[in-house]
Amino acid sequence: MHVPARGLLPLPQGVPVDGFLGEPVACVLEALSRCGEVAGRRVAVVGLGFMGLIALQALADLGPARLVGIDPLAAARDLAAGLGARETCAPGEAEGAAYDLVVEFTGAAAGLRTAGRLTAAHGVLCVGGYHHSGPRELDVELWYRGVTLVNGFTPQRHRHVAALRRGLALAGDRRLTLEPLLTHTVTLDAVDTGFALHEARPEGFVKAVVRG
């Protein structure tokens, strides 16, 4: 595979080659770049999987007044607490709260509904989750509350490259780390085991990577 030199970005010193995945970091940071001001705002991340935990770290670096991580899994909430979340809770425990910015990374209908309910009047709801397993609905109440919806996807490569540049800078300063999130390793010959782990999601699983 040949890649033009202009399409490559250097890995910062101290960031392990096998401990950083550029594409997901670029996707997350590009989505967040379109969510407006974060400093001093009430912020919630709904869905503390691999992408949600990247988003949580990036948001923590921007100085929110409140940063809450929301997920049904206790292990995910514990991990978030060590990566910048000032508070964590299960979805049911978050009902009735309101946040200026809600970032959704569940990819599930229930998670999207939770994120919508938690977005304050004239707040921002960023849909970053990959929703591909059936229809999704957004409550018209979001319109009546004046909520701004941000589509977390972009097809524009230059936006991804700019976002990746920011992510690498964060990683170089140790303000963003993927190492605690890369919980399982498989070889190329055992890649099916990696897919099985992704489907089963055993306790402690966040992301499996293929090495060697």
Buried (B, 14 or more C-beta within 10 A) or exposed (E): EEEEEEEEEEBBEEBEEEBBBBEBBBBBBBBBBBBBEBEEBBBBBBBBBBBBBBBBBBBBBBEBEBBBBBBBBEEBBBBBBEBBBBBBBEBEEBEEBBBBBBBBBBBBBEBBBBBBBBBBEEBBBBBBBEBEEEEBEBEEEBEEBEBBBBEBEBEEEEBBBBBBEBBBEBBBEEEBBBEEBBBBEBEEEEEEBBEEBEEEEEEEBBBBBEEE
